[in-house]
Each structure stands twice: as structure tokens, then as C-alpha cells.
Amino acid sequence: TTFHKTLIGALMLGALAACILIFATFLLKNVFRFAEQYVVSYVEQRVIKDLRDEVFTAVLRKPLAFYSQYDTGNLISRLTNDINDLNVAVNRSFTKLIRDPVLIVLSMMFLFSINVGLTLFALIVIPVSGIVIRQIGKSLKRRSTRVQQMLATITSDLQDKLSGIKVVHAFSQEDA
């Protein structure tokens, strides 16, 4: 009948509109995610480049006593590892600075619309878990520092041994 044909046509049109809306939503989401990653990568690389330049300049300006106080391997390890750690931190911080506030506001509105009591309970539990996470982070930082010190020792020993090999080869070439 005509009614059924009209109803089926309307349902098909609605389904087509829903498909187009879903496609457009995912397309926009991916376009904005790409733009976000592009901007974050650009800013991150600029910040890290400037930081490396400043650190290199600062290291060059250090007095000679500074270089005798620290092993070369320790300095190299600290410079490379610390700058890489900052690179990760800048990337995470910049992304969170832009995206998280919007996400928090929208999530809170959604949660309060579902269940006010449960949302308030969650808001009490979250700070407690934050304290636990902070303690775990401090422990991880201490362990990371120990690992970095071990890497510095290994790097310094390797640098000393490689330098020693060069000296031995140089003396053996001189005697021949």
C-alpha cells in the first residue's frame, strides 16, 4: 500500500541521514585529531630544539672544573635522557592542556545528568586515588633515577674503555 511505501521510504531516508551523520562525525573527529597531533608535534619539536640549543650553550660555558667533577658518560647520559623525558612531558602536557578541560566539563555534565549521587561519590573517590597514584609516581621516579645513574656509569665506563683502545692503538702504531 501507499502508506507502507511512504513509511519504508521515510525509514530509508532516515537511515541514510544517520549514516551520513555518523560518517561526517567520524570524519570531523579524525580531521581534528590529525590537526591536534600536527600542532602538538610542531610545538613539541620547537620547544625541544630550543631546549637542546640552550642546554648545549650552557654546557659549553661551564668552567673546566665542571667537566672534571662529572664523568663524560654521566653528562651525555643525563643530557640525552633528561631531554627525551622532557620531550615526552611536553607532548603529554600540551595535549592535556587543550583537550582535557573540554572533556572534563562535558563528562561532568553527562554524569550529573545520569546520576547525581553516584557522580558526587566518584568526585570524593577520585582525589583519594590521586594521592595513591602520586605515591606510586614518586616511587617510580626514585627507581628511574637509579636506572639513570646506572646508565651513566655504564656509558662512562664504555667511553673510558673506547678511549683507552684508541690510546693503545695509537701507541702500537707509533712503535711500529
Contacts in CASP RR format, 6 or more apart in sequence:
PFRMAT RR
TARGET T0000
AUTHOR 0000-0000-0000
METHOD contacts of the structure
MODEL  1
TTFHKTLIGALMLGALAACILIFATFLLKNVFRFAEQYVVSYVEQRVIKD
LRDEVFTAVLRKPLAFYSQYDTGNLISRLTNDINDLNVAVNRSFTKLIRD
PVLIVLSMMFLFSINVGLTLFALIVIPVSGIVIRQIGKSLKRRSTRVQQM
LATITSDLQDKLSGIKVVHAFSQEDA
36 95 0 8 1.000
36 98 0 8 1.000
36 99 0 8 1.000
40 91 0 8 1.000
40 94 0 8 1.000
40 95 0 8 1.000
41 91 0 8 1.000
43 90 0 8 1.000
43 94 0 8 1.000
44 87 0 8 1.000
44 90 0 8 1.000
44 91 0 8 1.000
44 94 0 8 1.000
47 90 0 8 1.000
48 83 0 8 1.000
48 86 0 8 1.000
48 87 0 8 1.000
48 90 0 8 1.000
51 83 0 8 1.000
51 86 0 8 1.000
52 83 0 8 1.000
55 79 0 8 1.000
55 83 0 8 1.000
59 75 0 8 1.000
59 79 0 8 1.000
67 75 0 8 1.000
71 152 0 8 1.000
71 153 0 8 1.000
71 156 0 8 1.000
71 159 0 8 1.000
72 156 0 8 1.000
72 159 0 8 1.000
73 152 0 8 1.000
73 155 0 8 1.000
73 156 0 8 1.000
73 158 0 8 1.000
73 159 0 8 1.000
74 152 0 8 1.000
74 153 0 8 1.000
74 155 0 8 1.000
74 156 0 8 1.000
76 155 0 8 1.000
76 159 0 8 1.000
77 148 0 8 1.000
77 151 0 8 1.000
77 152 0 8 1.000
77 155 0 8 1.000
77 156 0 8 1.000
78 148 0 8 1.000
78 152 0 8 1.000
81 148 0 8 1.000
81 151 0 8 1.000
108 119 0 8 1.000
111 118 0 8 1.000
111 119 0 8 1.000
111 122 0 8 1.000
112 119 0 8 1.000
END
